[in-house]
Amino acid sequence: MIRNPRTKRILSISLFIIGCVFILLAPEDAWLGVVLLSIGLGVEIGALIFRHRK
């Protein structure tokens, strides 16, 4: 695990931004939209867990 708080913060913020981009790029009517939305949500949840883990 990464112990440096600054590196952990930068990584979690970048994962959060990538998750937001996936969610915003997801089209509404296609299966690709569902896939991108689920990937985006998974990345954001992972970023939140990674940031709050001690």
C-alpha positions as CSV (number, residue, x, y, z in Angstrom):
1,M,0.0,0.0,0.0
2,I,1.1,3.6,-0.6
3,R,2.0,5.3,2.7
4,N,2.8,8.8,1.4
5,P,-0.4,10.9,2.0
6,R,0.4,13.3,-0.8
7,T,0.8,10.5,-3.4
8,K,-2.4,8.8,-2.1
9,R,-4.3,12.1,-2.4
10,I,-3.0,12.7,-6.0
11,L,-3.9,9.2,-7.0
12,S,-7.4,9.3,-5.5
13,I,-8.2,12.7,-7.1
14,S,-7.0,11.5,-10.5
15,L,-9.1,8.3,-10.2
16,F,-12.1,10.4,-9.2
17,I,-11.6,12.7,-12.3
18,I,-11.3,9.6,-14.6
19,G,-14.5,8.2,-13.1
20,C,-16.3,11.5,-13.8
21,V,-15.1,11.5,-17.4
22,F,-16.4,8.0,-17.9
23,I,-19.7,8.9,-16.5
24,L,-20.0,12.0,-18.6
25,L,-19.0,10.2,-21.8
26,A,-21.5,7.4,-21.4
27,P,-24.2,7.6,-24.1
28,E,-27.8,7.1,-22.9
29,D,-29.2,4.5,-25.4
30,A,-26.4,2.1,-25.9
31,W,-25.0,-0.8,-24.0
32,L,-21.7,1.0,-24.3
33,G,-23.2,3.7,-22.1
34,V,-24.1,1.1,-19.4
35,V,-20.5,-0.3,-19.5
36,L,-18.9,3.2,-19.3
37,L,-21.2,4.2,-16.5
38,S,-20.5,1.1,-14.5
39,I,-16.7,1.5,-15.1
40,G,-16.9,5.1,-14.0
41,L,-18.9,4.3,-10.9
42,G,-16.5,1.5,-10.0
43,V,-13.4,3.8,-10.4
44,E,-15.0,6.5,-8.3
45,I,-15.9,4.1,-5.5
46,G,-12.4,2.7,-5.7
47,A,-11.0,6.2,-5.4
48,L,-13.1,7.0,-2.4
49,I,-12.2,3.8,-0.6
50,F,-8.5,4.3,-1.4
51,R,-8.6,7.9,-0.1
52,H,-10.3,7.0,3.2
53,R,-8.3,3.8,3.9
54,K,-5.8,4.4,6.7
